[in-house]
Amino acid sequence: MAARRTVVLNNRGGVGKSDVTVRLAAALAKRGRRVGILDFDPQGNASRRCGWRYNQGAPQLTVSEAVRADKVGAMAGVWTPVAWDVEYAQRMMLAPAWLELENRMAEAGVQGNHLRLAKALQGADNHLDDLLIDCPPSLFHLTQMALAAGHQALIVTEAEIDSILGAKRVRDFIKEKRHLLHNDELTLTGVVVNNLDPSGKAVEREQLASIRRIFGDLVWEPVIHRRAALTVADNQALPLELTKASGAGPARAAFELLAETYEKRSVDAA
């Protein structure tokens, strides 16, 4: 059976999609889940945060080559271990991305190309329980390929007006366009509010209330607060357990609770 595929996205950049993808995957692995992270953003932020580095002298296979191959199961040759020295990382795999993935955008006009990621994943994620797909901040070809391959979508937003507008565009796109992606079963499973100032600024409280009004029960708990430990762990490509920066404990706890919400709210894999 295929992994439960969750597409992590927003139509605005800088909201922390890659961070939520990586840290939620880690929290699920701690719970004994076998988790894949598929980096589908040419920036490769999720890949780097998992300790992956592109070797120009001996180029590794990435998601770009799997999609370009246009073959069933092509992603099977891309998986690589997450390079973290913690026990639960043994249950995590990465399908990395590099700048070359941007070239797949030029193929958007080829009929049926939005199904290439689904084709590449067919039979190639059966060894996983969950697959989190980190998308670029757009609703164009790469994101459409991810949505065509996914079972559910998870929006990440900040309590800030442009991020909220981007989240609304994602919600409306899924509702109105999923049939054009040949994925009528795609669902919007939730909205994660990320990077909230723990001091409780009035403007962010107002925007958080707005998110709850707009998305209602789709808003997941807990809200993820801004923590120095997250920035340090991201910069050093480390799991939260291996950083001593301020707020590491609360950050770990928040994502562990978020993993509980994920398991309660998620649809079963097809």
C-alpha positions in Angstrom: 0.0 0.0 0.0 1.2 3.5 -0.8 2.2 5.8 2.0 -0.2 8.4 3.2 0.9 11.4 1.1 0.5 14.8 2.6 1.3 17.9 0.4 2.6 20.8 2.5 2.1 24.1 0.9 1.1 27.8 0.8 0.9 30.2 -2.1 3.2 32.6 -0.2 6.9 32.0 0.6 8.6 32.4 4.0 5.9 30.8 6.1 8.1 27.9 7.2 6.7 25.0 5.0 10.1 23.3 5.0 10.5 23.6 8.7 7.1 22.2 9.5 7.6 19.4 7.0 10.9 18.3 8.5 10.0 18.7 12.2 6.6 17.1 11.8 8.3 14.2 10.0 10.7 13.8 12.8 7.9 13.8 15.4 6.1 11.1 13.5 9.2 9.0 13.3 9.5 9.3 17.1 6.1 7.8 17.3 7.4 4.8 15.4 6.1 5.8 11.9 8.2 5.2 8.8 8.3 8.6 7.3 9.5 10.0 3.9 10.3 13.6 3.2 10.0 14.4 -0.5 11.5 17.8 -1.2 9.7 19.3 -4.2 11.1 22.8 -4.0 14.1 23.7 -6.2 15.5 25.7 -3.2 16.2 22.3 -1.5 15.7 23.7 2.0 14.2 20.6 3.4 17.0 18.5 1.9 19.7 20.7 3.5 18.0 20.6 6.9 18.1 16.8 6.7 21.8 17.0 6.3 21.9 16.3 2.5 24.4 18.0 0.3 24.6 18.0 -3.5 27.9 16.7 -4.8 28.7 18.3 -8.1 31.7 16.0 -8.6 29.5 12.9 -8.3 25.9 14.0 -8.7 23.3 12.1 -6.8 19.8 11.2 -8.1 17.2 13.7 -7.0 13.4 14.1 -7.5 14.1 15.9 -10.7 15.6 12.9 -12.4 12.7 10.7 -11.1 10.1 13.0 -12.6 12.0 13.5 -15.9 12.2 9.7 -16.3 8.4 9.5 -16.7 8.5 5.9 -15.5 6.5 4.0 -12.9 8.4 3.7 -9.6 11.3 6.0 -10.7 11.4 7.5 -7.2 12.6 4.2 -5.7 16.2 5.0 -6.7 16.2 8.5 -5.2 15.6 7.7 -1.5 18.5 8.4 0.8 18.8 8.3 4.6 18.3 11.4 6.7 21.8 12.3 8.0 20.9 12.8 11.7 22.6 11.0 14.5 19.5 10.1 16.5 17.7 6.8 16.8 14.5 7.7 15.2 16.2 9.0 12.0 16.5 5.3 11.1 12.8 5.5 10.3 13.2 8.6 8.1 14.0 8.7 4.3 14.6 11.7 2.1 14.0 12.2 -1.6 16.2 15.3 -2.1 15.8 18.3 -4.4 18.3 20.5 -6.2 18.2 23.5 -8.4 17.8 21.3 -11.5 14.2 20.6 -10.4 13.4 24.1 -11.7 13.8 22.7 -15.3 10.7 20.6 -14.8 8.7 23.8 -14.9 9.5 24.1 -18.6 7.6 20.9 -19.2 4.3 22.2 -17.8 2.7 22.4 -21.3 3.2 18.7 -22.1 0.0 16.8 -21.9 -0.3 14.6 -18.8 2.9 15.9 -17.2 1.1 16.9 -14.0 0.8 13.1 -13.3 4.6 12.4 -13.5 5.2 12.6 -9.8 2.3 10.2 -9.0 3.8 7.9 -11.7 7.3 8.1 -10.2 5.9 7.3 -6.7 3.8 4.4 -7.8 5.1 1.4 -5.8 8.1 3.5 -4.6 6.7 4.6 -1.3 5.1 1.3 -0.1 7.9 1.0 2.5 6.7 4.1 4.2 3.7 4.9 6.4 3.7 8.6 5.7 5.1 10.8 3.0 5.3 14.6 3.4 5.8 16.6 0.2 7.4 20.0 0.7 6.2 22.3 -2.2 7.5 25.6 -3.6 5.5 28.8 -2.7 3.3 28.7 -5.8 0.3 26.9 -7.4 2.0 26.2 -10.7 3.4 23.1 -12.3 5.5 21.6 -9.5 2.8 22.1 -6.8 0.2 20.8 -9.2 2.2 17.6 -9.7 2.4 17.2 -5.9 -1.3 17.8 -5.5 -2.0 15.3 -8.2 0.0 12.7 -6.3 -1.2 13.5 -2.8 -4.0 12.1 -0.7 -4.3 15.3 1.4 -3.0 18.8 1.6 -1.8 20.6 4.7 -1.5 24.4 4.6 1.2 26.2 6.6 0.6 29.9 7.3 1.7 32.7 9.6 -0.6 35.0 11.4 0.0 37.7 8.8 -2.3 39.0 6.1 -0.3 38.0 3.0 0.2 34.5 4.3 -3.4 34.1 5.1 -4.4 35.3 1.6 -2.0 32.7 0.2 -3.6 30.0 2.4 -7.1 31.0 1.1 -5.8 30.7 -2.5 -4.6 27.2 -1.8 -8.0 26.2 -0.2 -9.9 27.6 -3.2 -7.6 26.0 -5.7 -8.0 22.5 -4.2 -11.8 22.9 -4.1 -12.1 24.2 -7.6 -9.3 22.6 -9.6 -8.6 19.2 -8.1 -10.7 17.5 -10.8 -8.4 19.0 -13.4 -5.5 17.3 -11.7 -7.4 14.0 -11.9 -7.5 13.8 -8.1 -11.1 14.2 -7.0 -10.2 12.4 -3.7 -7.7 15.1 -2.6 -8.7 16.7 0.7 -7.6 19.7 2.7 -6.8 18.1 6.0 -5.7 21.1 8.0 -4.0 24.5 8.5 -0.9 24.8 10.7 -0.2 28.3 12.1 3.6 28.6 12.3 6.1 31.1 13.7 3.8 32.9 16.1 5.5 35.3 18.5 5.3 33.7 22.0 5.1 37.2 23.5 1.6 37.5 22.1 1.7 40.7 20.0 -1.8 42.2 19.6 -1.6 42.3 15.8 -0.7 38.6 15.6 -3.5 37.7 18.0 -5.9 39.5 15.8 -4.7 37.7 12.7 -4.8 34.3 14.5 -8.4 35.0 15.3 -9.0 35.8 11.6 -7.4 32.4 10.6 -9.7 30.6 13.0 -12.8 32.5 11.6 -11.7 31.7 8.0 -10.7 28.1 8.4 -12.7 27.0 11.4 -12.1 23.4 12.5 -9.4 23.0 9.9 -6.9 24.9 12.1 -4.7 22.4 13.9 -3.4 22.6 17.4 -1.0 23.5 18.7 0.1 26.7 17.1 3.9 26.6 16.5 5.7 29.5 18.2 8.8 31.2 17.1 11.8 29.6 18.9 15.6 30.3 18.6 16.2 26.6 18.7 14.3 26.1 15.4 16.5 28.6 13.7 19.7 27.1 15.1 18.6 23.6 14.2 17.7 24.6 10.7 21.0 26.5 10.2 23.1 23.6 11.5 21.0 20.8 9.8 20.4 19.2 13.2 17.4 17.5 14.9 16.0 19.5 17.8 17.4 17.0 20.2 21.0 18.0 19.3 20.7 21.7 19.8 21.0 23.4 23.1 19.6 26.7 21.9 16.8 28.5 23.7 13.4 26.9 23.4 14.4 23.5 22.2 12.3 21.6 24.7 9.0 23.5 24.0 9.7 23.3 20.2 10.0 19.5 20.4 6.9 19.3 22.5 4.9 21.4 20.1 5.8 19.2 17.1 5.1 16.0 19.0 1.6 17.3 19.8 1.3 18.3 16.1 2.1 14.7 15.2 -0.8 13.6 17.4 -3.1 15.9 15.6 -1.8 14.7 12.2 -2.6 11.1 13.1 -6.1 12.0 14.3 -7.0 14.2 11.3 -5.3 12.5 8.4 -7.1 10.4 5.8 -6.1 6.8 5.1 -3.8 6.2 2.1 -5.6 5.0 -1.0 
